Amino acid sequence: YAFKAVKAAGTTSIGVRGTDSVCVVTQKKVP
C-alpha cells in the first residue's frame, strides 16, 4: 500500500498484516 513511497525513498519495506495490527519494517539498502 505504501511501497511506492518507500521505494521512492530508496528503502526496502516489508509489511505484514495482522488480525488487528499491522507491522511495517523498513530497512535501508546497503550499497
Backbone as ProteinMPNN parsed JSONL, in Angstrom:
{"seq_chain_A": "YAFKAVKAAGTTSIGVRGTDSVCVVTQKKVP", "coords_chain_A": {"N_chain_A": [[0.838, -1.196, 0.0], [1.92, 1.25, 0.819], [4.218, 1.052, -0.526], [5.257, 2.296, -2.76], [5.957, 4.845, -1.87], [7.99, 4.194, -0.181], [9.849, 2.975, -1.834], [10.532, 5.142, -3.366], [11.995, 6.551, -1.575], [14.187, 5.057, -1.488], [14.404, 2.729, -0.007], [13.859, -0.513, 1.457], [10.831, -2.035, 2.195], [8.953, -4.089, 4.388], [5.834, -5.274, 4.743], [3.588, -6.571, 7.086], [0.496, -7.915, 7.59], [-1.668, -8.107, 10.352], [-4.216, -9.658, 12.443], [-5.496, -7.698, 14.001], [-3.613, -5.824, 13.942], [-0.98, -4.009, 12.309], [2.19, -4.552, 11.09], [5.022, -2.828, 10.15], [8.076, -3.024, 8.617], [10.995, -1.318, 7.981], [13.911, -1.228, 6.086], [17.087, 0.117, 5.442], [18.75, 0.233, 2.318], [21.876, -1.318, 1.744], [24.648, -0.118, 0.188]], "CA_chain_A": [[0.0, 0.0, 0.0], [2.821, 2.416, 0.877], [5.515, 0.593, -1.038], [5.754, 3.286, -3.714], [6.594, 5.924, -1.122], [9.227, 3.67, 0.397], [10.797, 2.774, -2.933], [10.982, 6.464, -3.784], [12.982, 6.979, -0.586], [15.368, 4.219, -1.677], [14.482, 1.77, 1.089], [13.031, -1.699, 1.255], [9.886, -2.171, 3.301], [8.23, -5.359, 4.445], [4.612, -5.067, 5.526], [2.902, -7.8, 7.477], [-0.807, -7.581, 8.163], [-2.129, -8.997, 11.42], [-5.672, -9.659, 12.58], [-5.907, -6.375, 14.487], [-2.45, -4.937, 13.967], [-0.172, -4.036, 11.084], [3.596, -4.292, 11.403], [5.776, -2.405, 8.967], [9.512, -2.987, 8.905], [11.718, -0.655, 6.898], [15.356, -1.395, 6.196], [17.808, 0.897, 4.437], [19.589, -0.597, 1.451], [23.306, -1.12, 1.967], [25.324, -0.1, -1.115]], "C_chain_A": [[0.874, 1.247, 0.0], [4.194, 2.045, 0.359], [6.109, 1.628, -1.991], [6.495, 4.401, -2.989], [7.931, 5.464, -0.561], [10.272, 3.489, -0.689], [11.354, 4.113, -3.395], [12.056, 6.975, -2.828], [14.244, 6.133, -0.694], [15.521, 3.224, -0.544], [13.578, 0.584, 0.797], [12.111, -1.868, 2.455], [9.163, -3.506, 3.23], [7.012, -5.164, 5.334], [3.929, -6.386, 5.827], [1.587, -7.43, 8.138], [-1.218, -8.605, 9.209], [-3.64, -8.934, 11.506], [-6.148, -8.272, 13.007], [-4.738, -5.401, 14.5], [-1.662, -5.075, 12.671], [1.264, -3.67, 11.44], [4.328, -3.934, 10.117], [7.249, -2.288, 9.335], [10.229, -2.375, 7.713], [13.211, -0.808, 7.125], [16.029, -0.603, 5.088], [18.693, -0.024, 3.618], [21.059, -0.279, 1.704], [24.02, -1.208, 0.622], [26.563, -0.993, -1.13]], "O_chain_A": [[0.603, 2.197, -0.735], [5.203, 2.636, 0.745], [7.325, 1.815, -2.025], [7.546, 4.851, -3.446], [8.883, 6.24, -0.475], [11.444, 3.812, -0.493], [12.522, 4.204, -3.774], [12.929, 7.746, -3.228], [15.257, 6.446, -0.069], [16.643, 2.901, -0.153], [12.651, 0.672, -0.008], [12.564, -1.846, 3.599], [8.809, -3.985, 2.152], [7.141, -4.919, 6.533], [3.719, -7.212, 4.939], [1.57, -6.709, 9.135], [-1.129, -9.812, 8.985], [-4.278, -8.23, 10.723], [-7.097, -7.735, 12.436], [-4.856, -4.286, 15.007], [-1.678, -6.122, 12.024], [1.522, -2.615, 12.019], [4.256, -4.658, 9.123], [7.618, -1.549, 10.248], [10.093, -2.842, 6.583], [13.715, -0.55, 8.219], [15.598, -0.642, 3.936], [19.31, -0.946, 4.151], [21.438, 0.883, 1.857], [24.0, -2.258, -0.02], [27.243, -1.088, -2.151]]}, "name": "protein", "num_of_chains": 1, "seq": "YAFKAVKAAGTTSIGVRGTDSVCVVTQKKVP"}
